[in-house]
Every structure is written in structure tokens, then in C-alpha cells.
Amino acid sequence: MSHVLIIGGGFSGCTVAYELAVVSGMKVTIVEKSAGIGGKVRNYGCKATDKCNNCGVCLAAGLWEKVEKDRNVCILNNSKLVDVTGKAGDFSAIVKTQDGKKYINGISSIVVATGFEESPVCGHLQLEGKQGIIRGLELEKICKGRSGKALFEKAPDSIAFVQCVGSRDKKEDSTYCSRVCCSYSTRAAKVIRQTYPECRIAFFYMEMQAVSGGDYFLEMKEKYDVEFIKCRPLRIKGGEPALIEYEDPESGKLEQRAFEIICLSDGIHPPRDVDITAELCGLSQDKYGFLKDGNDGIYVAGCAKKPAKIEETWSDSAAVSEQVRREVWRQV
């Protein structure tokens, strides 16, 4: 029986596991470093308002339960890969688990789906204090936990989104676009507008990426009454209220504005231990640290290879699953 080893049990790894184990009946082992599968997407919230806003979260509906319950799937939580030997069709791996080392032989293929980490909040941005400041993952949890009429403990009178935190930043060696920030933040802004019609909403941005068809940002301005300020803040100070210091793009003068909540729309960075994974699996990396497909029988899926939105990650993971299926069939 074919046996596929998946490194990482987040959205991408679980999508691959579902396609190979649940759909195709292959034996799958997931090596997950945390206490449970699902990764960050498990904490993401739906951003529908009076209609679906195509945030992609529904693609994960029921995924974790299906993977966890399938008899073809073995999940090793609190574990990490420490060695890989062999070749396509006959890999062997050593995994360090909480119960000691586990030796896995007869592996047909390996899929590396190690996901991403949040961007560090530093680089160009001077950040002082934390009061009134949230980050992207916290905003996702708020969206997930929302009730019918509330998001926050009390209705905010104002909220600012600061885009490209940790992305497009030479100091962080991350001059790329993380792709996801404009999507989740603007969709969350729609939810905030629906929930709190009187709330003042502003975006500080360098460049806004396409989210959906049509003139999306004109709609955000006119229909949702969102202000867009094209500049990168120089300093953010937590407090009641929190403050943003920036250079006004029209006057060139330093300005300071107060907001009850400031959301740092941080993006995607490779995991801190990505170099180790690359070495163990014989994979190369791009200049930012993201992984590239390597030797025959070893594949990279999802955000381990580049920043991607939920629907893009799902599509890529499904494509990698099909590659693995074809490879396994050739081996038989």
C-alpha cells in the first residue's frame, strides 16, 4: 500500500491528506509540530455580511474532522522531522515525537506543507506599546467569534488598518507582497461597517492588491465609507486612543491621528526553521526562504512555496495531491 508522509498539518497539509487518504484511500502520516492539526486557518472567521464575500474560509469547513477521523491517516502531533533518506518510492524518515523517535519506512512520497509565520512587527515601523493595537490573526479570531450584533466588547468609534506590516520591507528582507493582507483586512472592514455603521474606518497603505472583480476599492470608498491614505506610517503608539504618526501624502507634513483600534495587517514569512526542513528534504529556497520542489518524490505545497490566499492554497494543494497520485501510480 502506498504511504505518503506530509510535513505540516495546517490547511495545506490537511487538504493534501484529505485528497490522498479520504478520497483516494492512500495511507498518510502527518507530522505536525503543534498540539493539533489545522494551523492558523482553524482560527479564521467567515467575513460574510449580507452576502458571501468570498473569503475562502468555507473551503476548510469540516476538513479537520474528516482528516482526524479517517482510518488511513496517522497524525503525529508535537513532532518534528529529524532525518530523511532513500528515494522516490522508498523513503525512510525519523520523526521526533513526544514519546521518542519514530522510524517510518516504505514512504512513497513526501509533501512539505510547513505553512508560514506571521511577519515580525519591526523593520521600518516604530511601534510603542500594545494598548488598542491588534494584529491580523487576532482580527481573524474576532471575526470567528462574532455574535450576530457584536465583534468587540464595546462598539469602537474608529479603527485604522495599517497594510504591508512585515512585507515590502528591505529591513526585514521581505520586499515581496504577502498577497493576503488586502483581502482579509478589507473584507473584515465590510463586517465592521455592517456591525458598527457609525465607526470611522481608514486604511494606510502603499499599494492595494486586487481582491475581486470590478472597481473594488471605489466600492469600499463609496458604499462602505472607508478612507484610504496612501502612505506608510512612521510610528504607532498604543494607548487610549492609539496614535498613528505619518507623512501626509498631499501636504508632505507630519500628521498624527487617533484611533480607538489599530489593526496591523501583517503578512506571510517562511517558518524560522525552514532552512532545516530544506536541508533534510533536499529542497532549494528562493531569496526570501520559501521552498522549491526538489528531488523526485518530494513536493512542496501551499504557503511553504510562496505567499497565497486560502483559495490559492487550496488549489495548489489539490494540484500537488494529483501529482502525488500520478507518481504513486507510476511506482506501482
N, C-alpha and C positions, 0 to 999 in steps of 0.2 A: 504493500500500500504506500502511495506517495506521502511524504511528510514535509511540510513547509514550516520553516522557522520564521517568525515575524518579530523583529526587534522594535518594540514600541506598541503600546496598546491604546493609543489615542484614537481620534476619529479615523485617520487614515489606516492605521493598523487594524482596527476593528472592521472597517469596510472591506479590507482585503481578506480578513478572517471569515467574514460573512460570505463573501463571494466564493471562497475556496472550500470552506468547511460546510456551511449551511446549504449553499446552493449546489456545490459540486461534490460534496462528500469526501473531501480530502482530509487527512489528518493534519492538524495545525497546532503548533505550540507558540504562544505569545509570551515574550519576555518583557515585563513591564517593571520599571524602576520604582513606581509609586505603589501605594497600598491597594489600588483598584484601577480597572481599565476605564477608558472614556476620555481621559485627558481634559484639556481646557473646554472643549465643546460641550462637555457634560454640564458645565455651569453657564452656558449661553442661554439667553432668553429670547423668545419669539418677539419680533418687533412689528407685528401686525397692528394696525389701527382699526379703522372701519373697513379695511380691506387688507389682503395679504400684501406685504411689502418686499416679498422675495428675499428674505434674509438668509434662507438656506438652512435654518435650524431644524426644520421639519425633516430634512434628509437623515437626521440622526434619530428620529422617532423610533423607539423600540429596538434600536441597534444593539445597545449594550446587553439587554436582556436576552436577545436571540443568540448573541455570541457566548454569553456566560452559560446558557443552558444547553448549548449544543454538545452532544456526546463526542464529536470529533475534535473539540477544542480543549487544549490543556493551557491553563493560564498560570504563569509563574509571576506572582506579584512580589514586590520588594526584591527584585532580582536584577542582575546585570550580566551582560555578555562579557566573558573574560578571554575567550580564545575561539578561533575558527580554523579548521584545517580541511583538506580534501578538495574536491572539485564538484562541478555540477552533477547532480545525480547521486553523489555520495559524500556530502559534507559531514563533518563532526563538529560539535560545539561543546564548550564548557561554560556553564552558567553558574554564577554565584547566587545562591538563594539564601533566604533567612535560615534554612535548615542545613546549609553546607553546599558543597559543589555538586552540581548535577551534570552528568555526561550524556549528551544526546547524540546518537549515531544514526546513520542512514537518512540524512536530510537531503531531500531532492533539490530544494531551492531555498534561498534566504531573501526575505524582504525587509529592508531597513526603513522603518517608518517612525523615526525618532522625534518628529514634530519640530517644535520651536519653543523659544523662551521669549518672554516679554522684553521689550527694549529697556535698557538701563535709562534712568532719568538723570542724565548729566549732559555731557557734550557741551553744546553752545548755551544751554539753558541754565540760568541761575535760579535755583529753587530754594526757598526758605520756608520752613515749617510745613505742616501737613493739614492743618485745620481747614476744612472747606475744599480740599483737593482730593479728587478720586482719579483712578486710572481706568483704562479700558476694560480690564477683566472685572473690576468692581462694578462698573456700569452694566456689564452683561449680567452679573448676578442680581443686580437691582431689577433689570428687565425680567429676568426669570422669576423673581419672587413677587412681582407686582400683583396687586389686587385689582379689582375692577375700577377703582376710583383713586388709587394712590400708588406712587412709586417711592417717594421719600417719606420720612416720618412727618415732615410738615411741608406744605407747599412752598417751593422756592420762588423767590421773586425774580431771580436771574440765574443764568447758567452760561458759562463760556466753554467752548471746545477748543483746545489747542492741538492742532494737527501736526503730524510728522515728528512726534516726540521719539527720538532714537533712530529716526530714518532721515535720509538726505542729510547726513551729518558726517563731515570729514573727521571730526574729533572722535567719533565712535566707529570709524571705518565702515560706515553704513550709508554710502551715498545713494543706494538704491531706494526705490519706492516699495513700501511694505504691502501695498495694494489693498489691504483690508480696512485701513483706518477710516477712509472717507465713507465706505459702505456702512460699517456698523455705527459710526457716530451720527451720520445724517439720518439713518433710519431710527436711531434712538431719539433724535431730535423731534421726529414726527410723533413718536409716542409721547414725549414730554409735552409737545404742543397740544395734543389731544387731551392729555390728562390735566394740564395746567394752562388753560387758554391765555392767562394774563402774564405768564412767565416771559421775561426778556431773554432771548436766545441769540448768541453771537458765536461765530467761528473765526478763529485766527488761523490763517493758512498760507502756504507757499504756492501750492497748486492743487486744485481739486480734481480727482480722477473720476472718470465716467463710472456711474453707478447703475444707471438704467437708460433706456432709450429716451429720445426727446430732449428738451432743454430742462434737465433735471434740476439744476441749481437756480434757474429762473423760477421754477415752480416752488423751490424751497423759500425763495425770497418773497414771492408774491402770495402764494397760497398759505404758506406756513409762517410768514413774517419772521424770517431768520436773517440776521445781519451777517454779512461776510466782509472781513477785514483782511486784506492781502498784506500780511507782514508776519514776521516771526518774532514772538515776544522775547524780550531781553531778560526779564526777571519775573518770577511768580512768587508771591508771598502769601502763605496761608494765614488765615485769621477770620474774624467776623467783622466785615466781609473779607474774602480773599481778594488779592490785588494782582493785576497784570500791568506790567510796565512795557511799553512798546514804542516804536517809532512810527508815528502816523504816516501812512503811505502818501497822503496828499500834501500835508504841510511840512513833513520832514522833522517835526518837533517831537520830543519825548512826551508821551502821554501816559496817564495812569488811570485805569478803570477798575471799579469794584464789582465783584460778582459774589453771589451767595455760594455758588458751587463752581469750581473749575475742574473740567474733565480733561486729563492728559490722554490724548488719543495715541497711545503707543502702538508700535508695530511689531514686527517679527524679526527675531535674531536666531541664528543657529544655537543649539544647546551648547553649554560650556564645555561638555566632554565630547564634542563632535569629532575632534581630532583623534581621540582614542577609537571611536567607532569606525572612522575612516581607515585607520591602520589595521584594525582587527579584520575588517571585511575587504581590504584591498581596494578601497574606493578613493578616487581623487576628489578634490574640492575646488570650487570656484574661488575667486579672490576674496569673497566675503565669508567663506567657510561652509557654504551649502554643498551637499554631496552630489556626486555624479555617478551614474550607473558604471559598474566596474566589470569584473570578470563574469564569464558565463555563469548563469545560475544565481547571481546576486543582483537584486533590483533595489531601487530607491523609489519611495512613494510619498506623495503629499508634500507637506511643507519642509520635509527633510531635504528636498532638492531645490526649493525656491519658495518665496512667499506666495500664498494662494488663498483665495476666498473659499468658503465652505463648499460651494458648488463646484469650484475648480478642483479642490482636494478630492471630493467625491468622484469626479470624472477621472482624474488621474489615477486614483486608487483602483477604480474599476478597470481601467486600461492595463495597469500593472498586473492585476489579477488575471486578466486574459492572457497576458504574456507568460505568466507562470503556468497557467493551464496548458498552453501550447508547448512550453518547454517540457513539462512533465509528461505529456502525451508522447513527445519525441523520445523521451528516455525509456518509455515502456517497450 
